[in-house]
Amino acid sequence: MKPLRPLVLTVITLVAGVLSWAGARLWNSVGTLPGVPAAAPIVLAVIAVVLAATAISLRGRLRAQRERVPGAKGVDPLSAARAVVLGQASALVAALVTGVYGGMGVFLLTLMSSVPARKGQALTALFAVVAGVAVMAAGLWLQHVCKLPEDEDEQDPRQPR
């Protein structure tokens, strides 16, 4: 499994943001743009907390297992792999969602002078972006916590011995 890079998440966020901004402009010119759901930042924040709590729990258990602490509860490799997949999937989805709410938020900020009611929605979009970034950070951290240590005995076959 390849590690997820922050650059990939940044590109996904930026592309989704530009497409969302353009889509919001088009939608608003045709009709009324739907509002930003108030639950979006809350749900994203809960996901970020769950991922961070999982990372903290696994970090402690893996550290105890590596240091061979007597009576330490080990981590099943399959559970660690599932945690990595959960973190990566959450980070990818959060990158997309962050871009969508970021693009909508930027568009709503341009409307605030003409439509004051959009100020609350722009603020909600901003909170969703912050919570989305927290999900991406927690997902990357979970991936880092579950990374296997490098084996010093195994050398790269391309390097001379």
C-alpha positions as CSV (number, residue, x, y, z in Angstrom):
1,M,0.0,0.0,0.0
2,K,1.4,3.3,-1.0
3,P,1.3,6.2,1.4
4,L,-1.0,9.1,0.6
5,R,0.9,12.3,-0.1
6,P,-0.3,15.8,1.1
7,L,0.3,17.1,-2.4
8,V,-2.4,14.8,-3.8
9,L,-4.8,16.1,-1.2
10,T,-3.9,19.7,-2.0
11,V,-4.4,19.1,-5.8
12,I,-7.8,17.4,-5.2
13,T,-8.9,20.3,-2.9
14,L,-7.9,23.0,-5.4
15,V,-9.5,21.3,-8.4
16,A,-12.7,20.6,-6.5
17,G,-12.7,24.2,-5.2
18,V,-12.3,25.7,-8.7
19,L,-15.0,23.4,-10.1
20,S,-17.3,24.2,-7.1
21,W,-16.8,27.9,-7.5
22,A,-17.6,27.7,-11.2
23,G,-20.6,25.5,-10.6
24,A,-21.9,27.8,-7.9
25,R,-21.7,30.8,-10.2
26,L,-23.5,28.9,-13.0
27,W,-26.2,27.6,-10.6
28,N,-26.7,31.0,-9.1
29,S,-27.1,32.6,-12.6
30,V,-29.8,30.0,-13.5
31,G,-31.6,29.9,-10.2
32,T,-31.2,30.0,-6.5
33,L,-28.0,28.4,-5.1
34,P,-28.8,25.9,-2.4
35,G,-27.4,26.7,1.1
36,V,-24.5,25.1,2.9
37,P,-25.8,22.5,5.4
38,A,-25.2,23.4,9.0
39,A,-24.3,19.9,9.9
40,A,-21.3,19.7,7.4
41,P,-18.7,21.2,9.8
42,I,-20.0,19.2,12.7
43,V,-19.9,15.9,10.9
44,L,-16.4,16.6,9.6
45,A,-15.2,17.6,13.1
46,V,-16.6,14.3,14.5
47,I,-14.7,12.3,11.8
48,A,-11.5,14.2,12.6
49,V,-11.9,13.5,16.3
50,V,-12.5,9.8,15.6
51,L,-9.5,9.5,13.4
52,A,-7.3,11.4,15.9
53,A,-8.5,9.2,18.8
54,T,-7.8,6.1,16.7
55,A,-4.3,7.4,15.9
56,I,-3.6,8.1,19.6
57,S,-4.8,4.7,20.7
58,L,-2.8,2.8,18.0
59,R,0.3,4.9,18.7
60,G,0.4,4.0,22.3
61,R,-0.3,0.3,21.6
62,L,2.3,0.1,18.8
63,R,4.9,1.9,21.0
64,A,4.3,-0.6,23.8
65,Q,4.5,-3.5,21.4
66,R,7.7,-2.2,19.8
67,E,9.3,-1.7,23.3
68,R,8.1,-5.1,24.3
69,V,6.3,-3.9,27.4
70,P,5.1,-6.9,29.5
71,G,1.4,-7.3,29.3
72,A,1.0,-4.8,26.5
73,K,-1.9,-5.4,24.2
74,G,-0.6,-5.8,20.7
75,V,-2.1,-4.5,17.4
76,D,-3.3,-7.0,14.9
77,P,-1.6,-6.2,11.5
78,L,-5.0,-6.4,9.7
79,S,-6.5,-3.9,12.1
80,A,-3.6,-1.5,11.5
81,A,-4.1,-1.9,7.8
82,R,-7.8,-1.2,8.1
83,A,-7.0,1.9,10.1
84,V,-4.6,3.1,7.4
85,V,-7.3,2.5,4.7
86,L,-9.9,4.4,6.9
87,G,-7.5,7.3,7.3
88,Q,-6.6,7.5,3.6
89,A,-10.2,7.2,2.5
90,S,-11.3,9.8,4.9
91,A,-8.6,12.2,3.9
92,L,-9.4,11.8,0.2
93,V,-13.1,12.4,0.7
94,A,-12.3,15.3,3.0
95,A,-10.1,16.8,0.3
96,L,-13.0,16.7,-2.1
97,V,-15.5,18.0,0.4
98,T,-13.2,20.8,1.5
99,G,-12.7,21.9,-2.1
100,V,-16.5,21.9,-2.7
101,Y,-17.2,24.0,0.5
102,G,-14.2,26.2,-0.2
103,G,-15.4,27.0,-3.7
104,M,-18.9,27.7,-2.5
105,G,-17.6,29.8,0.4
106,V,-15.5,32.0,-1.9
107,F,-18.5,32.5,-4.2
108,L,-20.7,33.3,-1.2
109,L,-18.2,35.8,0.0
110,T,-18.6,37.7,-3.3
111,L,-22.4,37.7,-2.8
112,M,-22.3,39.1,0.8
113,S,-22.4,42.7,-0.3
114,S,-25.6,42.2,-2.3
115,V,-27.2,39.4,-0.3
116,P,-26.5,39.8,3.5
117,A,-28.3,36.5,4.3
118,R,-25.4,34.6,2.6
119,K,-23.0,35.7,5.4
120,G,-24.1,32.9,7.7
121,Q,-23.7,30.3,4.9
122,A,-20.2,31.6,4.0
123,L,-19.2,31.3,7.7
124,T,-20.6,27.7,7.7
125,A,-18.6,26.9,4.6
126,L,-15.5,28.3,6.3
127,F,-16.0,26.1,9.3
128,A,-16.5,23.1,7.0
129,V,-13.2,23.9,5.3
130,V,-11.4,24.1,8.6
131,A,-13.0,20.8,9.8
132,G,-12.1,19.2,6.4
133,V,-8.5,20.2,6.8
134,A,-8.6,18.6,10.3
135,V,-9.9,15.4,8.8
136,M,-7.1,15.4,6.2
137,A,-4.5,16.0,8.9
138,A,-5.9,13.3,11.2
139,G,-6.0,10.8,8.3
140,L,-2.4,11.5,7.4
141,W,-1.3,11.3,11.0
142,L,-3.1,7.9,11.4
143,Q,-1.3,6.7,8.3
144,H,2.0,7.9,9.8
145,V,1.3,6.2,13.1
146,C,0.7,2.8,11.4
147,K,3.7,3.0,9.2
148,L,6.0,0.0,9.5
149,P,9.5,0.8,10.7
150,E,12.3,0.3,8.2
151,D,14.2,-3.0,8.5
152,E,17.8,-2.4,8.9
153,D,18.7,-6.0,7.9
154,E,17.1,-5.6,4.5
155,Q,19.0,-3.5,2.0
156,D,17.7,-2.1,-1.3
157,P,18.6,-4.6,-4.0
158,R,19.7,-1.8,-6.3
159,Q,22.4,-0.7,-3.9
160,P,25.8,-2.5,-3.8
161,R,26.6,-4.6,-0.7
